[in-house]
């Protein structure tokens, strides 16, 4: 019996997964492959991370990957660069107000193609 390929209905998410797989092909070992596999799975397996968790587990200047959505509960008091598949409006405004940057996962992958010096928060 042939294995069925699961397709995502969201075209932006599908293109982001394909881009992450392209980054993973050229570099071994790659964090991007793990993130792409997490996003390919069911949406109830995607990470949902609040800004307060980012504040606890990061320090100023960190680059963070979230394989899912960042929500705006809590406060953040230092600048961090965050790449995620989506952000709530409150989370985006709090991160930018703290001096951080908000990017897509593909933009972070272009900045750090080998995945070094990244923190993956689930």
C-alpha atoms as an extended CHARMM CRD file, in Angstrom:
* protein
*
       122  EXT
         1         1  UNK       CA              0.0000000000        0.0000000000        0.0000000000  PROA      1               0.0000000000
         2         2  UNK       CA              1.4200000000        3.3760000000       -0.9920000000  PROA      2               0.0000000000
         3         3  UNK       CA              1.9420000000        6.0400000000        1.6210000000  PROA      3               0.0000000000
         4         4  UNK       CA             -0.3020000000        9.0530000000        1.1720000000  PROA      4               0.0000000000
         5         5  UNK       CA              1.3200000000       12.4660000000        1.2430000000  PROA      5               0.0000000000
         6         6  UNK       CA             -0.4120000000       14.8540000000        3.5850000000  PROA      6               0.0000000000
         7         7  UNK       CA             -1.0780000000       18.2640000000        2.0850000000  PROA      7               0.0000000000
         8         8  UNK       CA             -1.6330000000       21.4350000000        4.0450000000  PROA      8               0.0000000000
         9         9  UNK       CA             -4.5370000000       23.6820000000        3.0570000000  PROA      9               0.0000000000
        10        10  UNK       CA             -2.6390000000       26.8480000000        3.9440000000  PROA      10              0.0000000000
        11        11  UNK       CA             -0.4670000000       27.7420000000        0.9150000000  PROA      11              0.0000000000
        12        12  UNK       CA              1.7840000000       30.0460000000        2.9730000000  PROA      12              0.0000000000
        13        13  UNK       CA              2.5460000000       27.2620000000        5.4410000000  PROA      13              0.0000000000
        14        14  UNK       CA              3.1790000000       24.7930000000        2.6190000000  PROA      14              0.0000000000
        15        15  UNK       CA              5.6570000000       27.1240000000        0.9290000000  PROA      15              0.0000000000
        16        16  UNK       CA              7.3680000000       27.7870000000        4.2790000000  PROA      16              0.0000000000
        17        17  UNK       CA              7.7410000000       24.0390000000        4.9020000000  PROA      17              0.0000000000
        18        18  UNK       CA              9.2280000000       23.5740000000        1.4130000000  PROA      18              0.0000000000
        19        19  UNK       CA             11.6990000000       26.4190000000        1.9930000000  PROA      19              0.0000000000
        20        20  UNK       CA             12.7960000000       24.9380000000        5.3280000000  PROA      20              0.0000000000
        21        21  UNK       CA             13.3580000000       21.5580000000        3.6730000000  PROA      21              0.0000000000
        22        22  UNK       CA             15.5430000000       23.2400000000        1.0430000000  PROA      22              0.0000000000
        23        23  UNK       CA             17.6710000000       24.7980000000        3.8120000000  PROA      23              0.0000000000
        24        24  UNK       CA             17.9180000000       21.3980000000        5.5210000000  PROA      24              0.0000000000
        25        25  UNK       CA             19.1520000000       19.5960000000        2.4040000000  PROA      25              0.0000000000
        26        26  UNK       CA             22.4000000000       21.5220000000        2.2390000000  PROA      26              0.0000000000
        27        27  UNK       CA             23.4100000000       21.3570000000        5.8840000000  PROA      27              0.0000000000
        28        28  UNK       CA             23.9290000000       18.3770000000        8.1950000000  PROA      28              0.0000000000
        29        29  UNK       CA             22.7660000000       18.1290000000       10.9640000000  PROA      29              0.0000000000
        30        30  UNK       CA             19.9860000000       20.6230000000       10.5200000000  PROA      30              0.0000000000
        31        31  UNK       CA             17.4610000000       22.0990000000       12.9120000000  PROA      31              0.0000000000
        32        32  UNK       CA             15.4180000000       23.1640000000        9.8980000000  PROA      32              0.0000000000
        33        33  UNK       CA             14.4630000000       19.5750000000        9.0590000000  PROA      33              0.0000000000
        34        34  UNK       CA             13.0760000000       19.0930000000       12.5630000000  PROA      34              0.0000000000
        35        35  UNK       CA             11.0770000000       22.3250000000       12.3700000000  PROA      35              0.0000000000
        36        36  UNK       CA              9.6870000000       21.3890000000        8.9270000000  PROA      36              0.0000000000
        37        37  UNK       CA              8.6370000000       17.9460000000       10.1800000000  PROA      37              0.0000000000
        38        38  UNK       CA              6.9060000000       19.5060000000       13.1760000000  PROA      38              0.0000000000
        39        39  UNK       CA              4.9760000000       21.8980000000       10.9120000000  PROA      39              0.0000000000
        40        40  UNK       CA              4.0220000000       19.0790000000        8.5120000000  PROA      40              0.0000000000
        41        41  UNK       CA              2.2340000000       17.2380000000       11.2810000000  PROA      41              0.0000000000
        42        42  UNK       CA             -1.2370000000       17.9380000000       12.6200000000  PROA      42              0.0000000000
        43        43  UNK       CA             -1.8750000000       21.4950000000       13.7510000000  PROA      43              0.0000000000
        44        44  UNK       CA             -2.6400000000       20.3820000000       17.3090000000  PROA      44              0.0000000000
        45        45  UNK       CA              1.0400000000       19.3760000000       17.5200000000  PROA      45              0.0000000000
        46        46  UNK       CA              2.2750000000       22.8590000000       16.6260000000  PROA      46              0.0000000000
        47        47  UNK       CA              3.8290000000       24.8760000000       19.4260000000  PROA      47              0.0000000000
        48        48  UNK       CA              1.8640000000       27.6790000000       21.0630000000  PROA      48              0.0000000000
        49        49  UNK       CA              4.2750000000       29.8950000000       23.0010000000  PROA      49              0.0000000000
        50        50  UNK       CA              3.4490000000       32.9470000000       25.0820000000  PROA      50              0.0000000000
        51        51  UNK       CA              5.6750000000       36.0130000000       25.2840000000  PROA      51              0.0000000000
        52        52  UNK       CA              6.2130000000       35.3260000000       28.9950000000  PROA      52              0.0000000000
        53        53  UNK       CA              7.8910000000       31.9790000000       28.1560000000  PROA      53              0.0000000000
        54        54  UNK       CA             10.1620000000       33.7290000000       25.6700000000  PROA      54              0.0000000000
        55        55  UNK       CA             11.1060000000       36.2140000000       28.4020000000  PROA      55              0.0000000000
        56        56  UNK       CA             11.9860000000       33.4090000000       30.8630000000  PROA      56              0.0000000000
        57        57  UNK       CA             14.0300000000       31.2370000000       28.4980000000  PROA      57              0.0000000000
        58        58  UNK       CA             15.9550000000       33.8280000000       26.4740000000  PROA      58              0.0000000000
        59        59  UNK       CA             18.4170000000       36.6130000000       27.0420000000  PROA      59              0.0000000000
        60        60  UNK       CA             19.0940000000       39.7910000000       25.1180000000  PROA      60              0.0000000000
        61        61  UNK       CA             20.1820000000       39.1980000000       21.5350000000  PROA      61              0.0000000000
        62        62  UNK       CA             19.0620000000       35.5490000000       21.2360000000  PROA      62              0.0000000000
        63        63  UNK       CA             17.6320000000       34.1850000000       17.9970000000  PROA      63              0.0000000000
        64        64  UNK       CA             14.5820000000       32.0230000000       18.7040000000  PROA      64              0.0000000000
        65        65  UNK       CA             12.5910000000       29.6010000000       16.5320000000  PROA      65              0.0000000000
        66        66  UNK       CA              9.0060000000       28.6590000000       17.3560000000  PROA      66              0.0000000000
        67        67  UNK       CA              7.4620000000       25.9030000000       15.2100000000  PROA      67              0.0000000000
        68        68  UNK       CA              3.9750000000       27.3070000000       15.6440000000  PROA      68              0.0000000000
        69        69  UNK       CA              2.3480000000       30.4670000000       16.9470000000  PROA      69              0.0000000000
        70        70  UNK       CA              3.5270000000       33.1380000000       19.3870000000  PROA      70              0.0000000000
        71        71  UNK       CA              0.8030000000       34.5900000000       21.6310000000  PROA      71              0.0000000000
        72        72  UNK       CA              0.8330000000       37.8360000000       23.5980000000  PROA      72              0.0000000000
        73        73  UNK       CA              0.2370000000       36.6890000000       27.2010000000  PROA      73              0.0000000000
        74        74  UNK       CA              2.8410000000       38.1470000000       29.5350000000  PROA      74              0.0000000000
        75        75  UNK       CA              5.6300000000       40.6820000000       29.1500000000  PROA      75              0.0000000000
        76        76  UNK       CA              9.0490000000       40.7100000000       27.5390000000  PROA      76              0.0000000000
        77        77  UNK       CA             11.7630000000       43.0760000000       28.7390000000  PROA      77              0.0000000000
        78        78  UNK       CA             14.7120000000       42.4190000000       26.4020000000  PROA      78              0.0000000000
        79        79  UNK       CA             15.2100000000       42.3710000000       22.6160000000  PROA      79              0.0000000000
        80        80  UNK       CA             15.1900000000       38.9960000000       20.8430000000  PROA      80              0.0000000000
        81        81  UNK       CA             14.8400000000       37.9510000000       17.1970000000  PROA      81              0.0000000000
        82        82  UNK       CA             11.9340000000       35.5410000000       16.8170000000  PROA      82              0.0000000000
        83        83  UNK       CA             10.9790000000       33.4230000000       13.8420000000  PROA      83              0.0000000000
        84        84  UNK       CA              7.6170000000       31.6690000000       13.8870000000  PROA      84              0.0000000000
        85        85  UNK       CA              4.9310000000       30.5420000000       11.4890000000  PROA      85              0.0000000000
        86        86  UNK       CA              2.4950000000       33.1060000000       12.9430000000  PROA      86              0.0000000000
        87        87  UNK       CA              2.1960000000       35.8080000000       15.6020000000  PROA      87              0.0000000000
        88        88  UNK       CA             -0.7950000000       37.3100000000       17.3590000000  PROA      88              0.0000000000
        89        89  UNK       CA             -1.1330000000       41.0800000000       17.0780000000  PROA      89              0.0000000000
        90        90  UNK       CA             -0.4410000000       41.5360000000       20.8090000000  PROA      90              0.0000000000
        91        91  UNK       CA              2.7020000000       39.3740000000       20.6770000000  PROA      91              0.0000000000
        92        92  UNK       CA              4.0260000000       41.2370000000       17.6510000000  PROA      92              0.0000000000
        93        93  UNK       CA              3.5500000000       44.6280000000       19.3040000000  PROA      93              0.0000000000
        94        94  UNK       CA              5.1350000000       43.5310000000       22.6170000000  PROA      94              0.0000000000
        95        95  UNK       CA              8.2040000000       42.0390000000       20.9230000000  PROA      95              0.0000000000
        96        96  UNK       CA              8.7110000000       45.1170000000       18.7510000000  PROA      96              0.0000000000
        97        97  UNK       CA              8.2040000000       47.4430000000       21.7360000000  PROA      97              0.0000000000
        98        98  UNK       CA             10.9870000000       45.6020000000       23.5950000000  PROA      98              0.0000000000
        99        99  UNK       CA             13.3400000000       46.2520000000       20.6640000000  PROA      99              0.0000000000
       100       100  UNK       CA             13.1650000000       42.7500000000       19.1820000000  PROA      100             0.0000000000
       101       101  UNK       CA             12.4720000000       41.6180000000       15.6440000000  PROA      101             0.0000000000
       102       102  UNK       CA              9.6550000000       39.4770000000       14.2870000000  PROA      102             0.0000000000
       103       103  UNK       CA             10.3790000000       37.3110000000       11.2130000000  PROA      103             0.0000000000
       104       104  UNK       CA              9.1010000000       34.3160000000        9.3260000000  PROA      104             0.0000000000
       105       105  UNK       CA             10.9300000000       31.0210000000        9.6850000000  PROA      105             0.0000000000
       106       106  UNK       CA             12.2730000000       31.3480000000        6.1450000000  PROA      106             0.0000000000
       107       107  UNK       CA             13.8600000000       34.7360000000        6.9280000000  PROA      107             0.0000000000
       108       108  UNK       CA             15.5760000000       33.3000000000       10.0180000000  PROA      108             0.0000000000
       109       109  UNK       CA             16.7430000000       30.3150000000        7.9350000000  PROA      109             0.0000000000
       110       110  UNK       CA             18.3320000000       32.7080000000        5.4440000000  PROA      110             0.0000000000
       111       111  UNK       CA             20.1360000000       34.5070000000        8.2870000000  PROA      111             0.0000000000
       112       112  UNK       CA             21.4140000000       31.2660000000        9.8410000000  PROA      112             0.0000000000
       113       113  UNK       CA             21.3490000000       28.4850000000        7.2160000000  PROA      113             0.0000000000
       114       114  UNK       CA             23.2270000000       25.9330000000        9.3500000000  PROA      114             0.0000000000
       115       115  UNK       CA             20.9410000000       26.5410000000       12.3220000000  PROA      115             0.0000000000
       116       116  UNK       CA             23.7850000000       27.4120000000       14.6890000000  PROA      116             0.0000000000
       117       117  UNK       CA             23.2590000000       29.6840000000       17.6890000000  PROA      117             0.0000000000
       118       118  UNK       CA             19.4950000000       29.2150000000       17.6040000000  PROA      118             0.0000000000
       119       119  UNK       CA             17.0990000000       28.3660000000       20.3930000000  PROA      119             0.0000000000
       120       120  UNK       CA             14.0670000000       26.2370000000       19.5580000000  PROA      120             0.0000000000
       121       121  UNK       CA             11.2550000000       26.8470000000       22.0140000000  PROA      121             0.0000000000
       122       122  UNK       CA              8.2500000000       24.5180000000       22.1300000000  PROA      122             0.0000000000
